Amino acid sequence: MPVRDYKSYLLVQLADPDYAALYLKASLEETLQDGDTAAFMLALRDVVEARRGTEANLDDLRQALDLDGEEAPTLSTLISVLSAVGLTLEFKAA
């Protein structure tokens, strides 16, 4: 049985839009509980990397999600990135 590292395995899984949506949903739920927005942004970067076959320019998307920058991405940036990888935001009552 071939051995793959976790990141490679995760990226294969995240290529599935349903899996990617669940992954981001779980990450956002954790962020809302602990306030760690960087973890959510890392999860979103993983989804962007996994779905690089989309029409969106991968380098532009990665730059928009630059975690080393001093400013967090804006809501409009988040919406644009999600749209580029075929996902949307959804809200429900707690």
Backbone bond lengths (Angstrom), bond angles and torsions (degrees), N, CA, C in turn:
res aa  C-N    CA-C-N  psi(-1)  N-CA   C-N-CA  omega(-1)  CA-C   N-CA-C  phi
1 M - - - 1.443 - - 1.535 108.75 -
2 P 1.345 117.67 125.10 1.464 119.50 -179.63 1.530 111.36 -67.10
3 V 1.309 114.60 146.73 1.465 120.62 179.90 1.525 108.56 -100.80
4 R 1.343 115.38 131.79 1.464 120.77 175.45 1.512 108.09 -123.40
5 D 1.304 115.33 148.92 1.453 117.90 175.76 1.533 108.80 -77.66
6 Y 1.316 115.26 162.62 1.461 121.17 -175.94 1.524 112.04 -58.24
7 K 1.324 117.54 -43.88 1.469 121.00 -176.76 1.523 110.59 -60.99
8 S 1.317 117.75 -43.95 1.464 121.07 178.71 1.519 110.84 -62.09
9 Y 1.327 115.96 -44.27 1.462 120.73 178.39 1.526 110.49 -61.62
10 L 1.337 116.34 -45.45 1.462 120.91 -179.35 1.523 110.96 -60.11
11 L 1.318 117.77 -44.13 1.463 120.94 -178.50 1.524 111.77 -63.47
12 V 1.321 117.20 -36.07 1.467 120.31 175.83 1.529 109.53 -63.74
13 Q 1.321 116.77 -44.84 1.463 120.94 179.67 1.530 111.39 -63.81
14 L 1.333 116.68 -40.90 1.463 121.19 -176.66 1.524 113.11 -72.53
15 A 1.315 117.94 -10.46 1.462 120.34 174.98 1.525 110.80 -67.50
16 D 1.324 117.15 -21.94 1.468 122.70 175.90 1.528 108.02 -80.23
17 P 1.342 118.68 119.31 1.466 120.11 -176.40 1.526 113.94 -60.01
18 D 1.324 117.94 -33.54 1.469 119.88 178.43 1.528 110.85 -67.67
19 Y 1.322 116.07 -42.21 1.463 120.02 178.03 1.522 110.13 -65.49
20 A 1.334 116.36 -42.63 1.470 120.51 179.40 1.525 110.80 -60.02
21 A 1.316 116.85 -41.66 1.465 120.57 179.54 1.525 111.04 -63.58
22 L 1.324 117.47 -43.52 1.469 120.87 178.60 1.527 111.42 -65.72
23 Y 1.318 116.32 -39.04 1.469 122.11 178.73 1.526 110.58 -61.30
24 L 1.335 116.35 -46.71 1.463 119.83 179.40 1.525 111.49 -68.37
25 K 1.316 116.63 -37.02 1.466 120.05 178.41 1.524 110.08 -62.02
26 A 1.318 117.10 -46.52 1.468 120.86 179.36 1.524 110.73 -63.53
27 S 1.326 116.38 -40.90 1.459 120.02 179.26 1.524 111.31 -64.78
28 L 1.324 116.81 -41.00 1.462 120.20 178.89 1.526 110.96 -66.08
29 E 1.323 117.46 -39.43 1.469 120.53 177.58 1.525 110.66 -60.55
30 E 1.328 117.09 -42.10 1.467 120.29 177.31 1.524 111.02 -65.35
31 T 1.325 116.57 -40.11 1.467 120.72 178.53 1.521 110.89 -62.24
32 L 1.315 116.91 -40.53 1.463 120.07 179.26 1.527 111.46 -66.64
33 Q 1.327 116.98 -27.86 1.464 120.53 178.73 1.520 112.36 -80.35
34 D 1.338 116.70 -42.92 1.469 118.20 -173.70 1.530 114.48 -109.29
35 G 1.323 117.29 -5.94 1.456 120.52 177.00 1.517 115.32 76.08
36 D 1.330 118.42 8.10 1.464 122.31 -178.07 1.530 109.88 -85.93
37 T 1.332 116.32 87.31 1.462 120.08 -178.03 1.524 112.42 -69.61
38 A 1.321 117.74 -26.46 1.466 120.38 179.94 1.530 111.02 -61.70
39 A 1.319 117.33 -36.03 1.464 120.60 179.29 1.529 110.61 -64.06
40 F 1.328 116.78 -40.94 1.465 119.63 177.79 1.526 110.50 -64.74
41 M 1.326 116.84 -42.15 1.456 119.83 -179.41 1.529 110.94 -64.49
42 L 1.325 117.66 -35.88 1.467 120.43 175.01 1.528 110.76 -64.18
43 A 1.325 116.29 -41.20 1.465 120.25 177.95 1.528 110.15 -61.99
44 L 1.318 116.57 -42.29 1.460 120.42 178.80 1.526 111.00 -64.75
45 R 1.316 117.43 -39.34 1.474 120.39 176.52 1.530 110.69 -62.38
46 D 1.336 117.29 -38.87 1.466 120.27 176.77 1.527 110.65 -60.58
47 V 1.323 116.61 -43.11 1.467 120.68 179.74 1.526 110.13 -64.01
48 V 1.321 117.03 -44.14 1.467 120.63 178.32 1.525 110.05 -59.52
49 E 1.320 117.34 -44.96 1.466 120.84 179.68 1.525 111.46 -63.02
50 A 1.322 116.70 -41.67 1.463 120.86 -177.95 1.522 111.80 -68.90
51 R 1.310 116.68 -32.52 1.456 120.92 -175.46 1.525 111.44 -101.37
52 R 1.313 116.49 29.73 1.464 121.40 -176.32 1.522 113.08 -63.05
53 G 1.304 117.14 -10.97 1.458 120.15 177.02 1.520 112.70 -74.70
54 T 1.321 117.29 -3.52 1.456 120.12 177.77 1.518 109.69 -70.60
55 E 1.304 116.89 171.62 1.459 121.04 -179.04 1.524 112.18 -73.03
56 A 1.298 117.52 -15.72 1.463 120.84 -177.68 1.523 110.28 -66.63
57 N 1.311 116.60 147.45 1.454 122.51 176.99 1.524 108.23 -76.26
58 L 1.307 117.31 114.61 1.461 122.28 -175.24 1.525 112.11 -59.15
59 D 1.317 118.02 -42.18 1.468 119.95 -179.63 1.520 111.70 -62.97
60 D 1.338 116.98 -40.61 1.467 120.17 177.91 1.522 111.00 -63.64
61 L 1.330 116.49 -40.87 1.463 120.12 179.52 1.519 110.80 -66.39
62 R 1.327 117.20 -42.68 1.467 120.10 178.50 1.524 110.80 -62.72
63 Q 1.329 116.21 -40.49 1.462 119.96 179.22 1.528 110.32 -64.51
64 A 1.314 117.63 -38.87 1.461 121.32 178.56 1.523 111.27 -63.21
65 L 1.328 116.66 -27.72 1.464 121.69 -178.49 1.524 112.03 -102.89
66 D 1.323 117.40 22.72 1.460 122.12 -178.73 1.520 110.63 -57.68
67 L 1.321 116.24 113.83 1.462 121.06 -178.13 1.515 112.14 -83.17
68 D 1.320 117.75 -12.88 1.457 120.64 -179.59 1.524 112.44 -87.08
69 G 1.316 116.52 -10.91 1.457 120.29 179.43 1.519 110.79 -70.24
70 E 1.319 115.17 163.50 1.460 119.84 -177.75 1.521 112.50 -81.11
71 E 1.321 117.26 -21.99 1.454 120.23 -177.89 1.522 109.97 -109.52
72 A 1.315 115.18 141.24 1.458 120.22 175.19 1.527 108.58 -73.87
73 P 1.319 117.41 149.57 1.463 119.41 176.57 1.531 110.46 -58.76
74 T 1.310 116.24 147.14 1.461 120.92 179.50 1.523 110.21 -78.20
75 L 1.314 115.70 167.41 1.460 120.56 177.08 1.527 110.13 -60.87
76 S 1.321 117.45 -39.79 1.466 119.27 179.83 1.529 110.78 -64.61
77 T 1.334 117.60 -35.80 1.464 120.63 175.93 1.518 110.28 -64.88
78 L 1.322 116.65 -44.93 1.463 120.95 178.88 1.526 110.71 -58.92
79 I 1.325 116.76 -45.98 1.463 120.72 -179.94 1.527 110.52 -63.19
80 S 1.326 117.26 -41.61 1.468 121.10 179.08 1.523 111.68 -63.18
81 V 1.322 116.50 -43.54 1.466 120.67 179.80 1.525 110.20 -64.56
82 L 1.324 117.16 -46.25 1.465 120.05 178.72 1.524 110.89 -59.77
83 S 1.309 116.63 -43.79 1.462 120.69 178.92 1.523 111.27 -61.43
84 A 1.318 116.73 -40.47 1.464 121.32 -178.78 1.519 112.65 -64.01
85 V 1.323 117.55 -27.71 1.470 120.18 179.10 1.526 111.72 -103.74
86 G 1.333 116.51 13.64 1.460 120.86 172.95 1.512 115.29 80.08
87 L 1.330 118.09 27.40 1.459 121.81 179.89 1.525 110.31 -124.81
88 T 1.333 116.67 162.08 1.461 122.32 177.10 1.518 109.36 -134.83
89 L 1.321 115.84 167.10 1.467 121.33 173.40 1.517 109.13 -89.17
90 E 1.310 116.11 147.28 1.459 121.01 176.41 1.516 107.70 -142.49
91 F 1.317 115.96 139.37 1.457 120.74 179.88 1.516 109.66 -120.08
92 K 1.341 115.60 151.16 1.457 120.76 175.13 1.520 107.71 -144.09
93 A 1.308 116.18 157.96 1.462 120.74 178.61 1.521 109.57 -66.99
94 A 1.315 115.88 142.31 1.470 121.02 -178.96 1.512 111.14 -73.99
